[in-house]
Amino acid sequence: MEAMAAGIPIISTYHSGIPELIEDKITGILVPENDINQLKEAIAFAIANPETMRAMAVRAYAHVMLYHDEVTQTRRFVEVIKEIA
């Protein structure tokens, strides 16, 4: 999430909650864990396609600012508390 907020292009793995945050080929590139060949291909793709990676980084930034910023998260938290109360 920090890389998304910083506008950095992302290559990561399908580990834990990462796929819930990063959408493959939309907001970053995801590869299977321990798959060196796919990781190598993803890095080569990123190097050969800087504009595509930049576009993914822009979409990732927009996503994290829309759904995961402090104000939005606090508002959602308060809404849940109100529903419970």
Secondary structure, DSSP 8 states (H G I E B T S, - for coil): -HHHHHT---EEES-TTHHHH--BTTTBEEE-TT-HHHHHHHHHHHHH-HHHHHHHHHHHHHHHHHHSSHHHHHHHHHHHHHHH-
